[in-house]
Amino acid sequence: MARARMLVVLLVGVLLATTGAILVAGQAQATQGFCGISWGSLPKTAEPYNQNPLTNIRTGRDRCWDRMVLDVNGPAAGYDVRYVDSVHADGSGRLIPLNGGAKLQVVLKAPAYDQTFQSTYSGIVGQKLPGVNLAGYQTFRDAKFAGSFEGQTTIGLGVRARLPFRVFKLDNRVVLDVAHFWS
């Protein structure tokens, strides 16, 4: 009888400890905002190159990530997005300084000019993206135009840290999301 009582007490103790651990974990997720992100931080690429030019770049914020959208005049082009040690200007190779703990090089496989070589996007190499204000963003720190040369356009994106990101295409845009945390 004493042995059975000890076993019951032990089982109740294990049950209470397990329940407490689950509650603490649940509170931590609720505090940070569980997002279930499993994207990773390895390079993301897609084809094809095309001649539908970049027309605009805009950003937005979500509870779980910061977003950059590259608008294209026609079906979305391919891309190559990866963490790099430094971002360099297309054509000249000039260093594009970026604020943040990590740097993403965003290459859109489309030009920022039309077939008569007239600019379709008003970015200036080495300067902040026009119309993009990153004040108050949790992950994005800096975004600069790195040029458009030989049918591709490069953007430098400074982020808080080397965090998971995803890239996908919609009808006429390429979307880049960078997570606020590792989930």
N, C-alpha and C positions, 0 to 999 in steps of 0.2 A: 504494500500500500504506500509506504513512504517512497519507494522507488518510482511508482506510478505518479505520485504527486510531484516529485522532482522533475520527471519527464514533462509533465504538463507545464510546470513553471518555466522550464527551459524552452519549450516550444512557444509559449506565450511571449517570452523575452525575445526570441528570434523574430517572431511575427511583429512585435512592436518596433524592434530595431529596423527591420526591413521597411515597414510602413513609414517610419520617420525618415529614412534615407530617400524613399520615393517622394515624400512631401518636400524635402529640402531640394531635391533635384528639380521638382516641378516649380518651386518658387524661383530657383535660379533661372530656369527657362523663361518664366513669365517676366522676370525682371529684365533680362536681356532681350526678350522677344524672340522666341524660337522661330527660325525661318526654314529649317530643313534644307539648307543650301548644300549641294554636293558637286559644285562645278569644278573645283580645282583651279590651279594657277598655271597650268601648262599652256603653250601656244595654241591658238584656235585659228584655223584657216578655212577658207571656202573659195571656190572658183565661181564664175569666170571673171576675166577682165572684160570690161565693156566700155563703150564710149558715152554712156549716159552720165553726164557730169554731176558732180556734187553741187548742190544749190544752197544748202543750209546745214548748220550744226546747232543743236539745242540740247539742253540738259534738264534733268528732273530728279526728284528725290522720292524714294519709297521708304517704307518702314524698315526694309531689309537691305536695300542697295541704293547706290547712286547710278543714274542712267545718262548715257550720251546717245543721241540719235543723229545719224548722218543721213540727210535727205538727198535723194538722187532724182534727177529728171528722167524717169523711166524705170524699168525693172532694176532692182537692187543689184549692185555689183558684188564681186567677191571681196574678201578681206584677208588680212593677216594681222593678228593682234597678239602681242607677246610682251612679257617683261624684259627690259633691257637695262644695261648699265647706264646708257646715255642715248638720247635721241639726236639725230643729225638731220640737217636740212636736205631735202631732195635736191639733187643736182650739185650743189656746192659742197656738201658735207660739213657745213658749219655746225658747231655744237649749239643745240637749243637748250638753254638752262631751264630746269623745271623745279619747282618747290615740291616737297613731299618726300616720304621715306622710300618710295619705289616709283619706277617710271614705266608706263605702258606706251609702247609704240603702236599706233593704230594706223594701219595702211589700208586705205580703200583702193581697190583695184579699178579705179575710175579717175578721170582727170577732174580738175576744178576749172576747166575751160571748155568751150564748145569747139566744134570742128573748124571754126575760123580763128581759133586761139584767143577768143575773147573770154575774159574771166567770168565764171558763173558763181564764184564764191569770193567774198571780199576780204578773205584772210590775208594778212601780211606776214611773211616768213619771220619767225622769231618773236612775234607779238601774240598777246592773248587773243583768243577767239572772239570775234566781234559778236556782241549781244549775249555773251555767256558770262554770268556772274555766279561764282562758286561760293560766295559768302554763305555760311550756315550749312554747307554740305558736310556730311559725316566722314566721307571717304575721299572725295575729290579735293585736291589742293590747288591744281594749276592745269591749264589747258592752253596749248599754243599751236599755232599753225606752223608746220615744218615744210610746207611747199607742195607743189604739184609738178611732176616732171615725168616725161615719157609714159603718160597714161595712168599714172597712179598718184594718189594724194596721201600725205602723211601728216598725222596729228600726234603731238606729244601730250600725254596725260600724266600729270603728277598725282599720285595717290598717297594716302596716309601710310600704308604698309603694303607688302606683297600679299594681297588678299585674293580670294577666289573671284573669278569673273566668267561671264558667258557672253557669247556673241551670236546673234541670229539675224536672218534676213526676213523682212516683210516685203510687201509688194514693191514699194519704192523707197525703201530705207534699210539701213543697217543699224542694229541696236546693240549697244554694249552696256552691260550691267556689271558693276563691281560691288561685291558684298561689303557690308559694314563689319562683319566678323567672320571667323571660321566657325561653322556650325558643328 
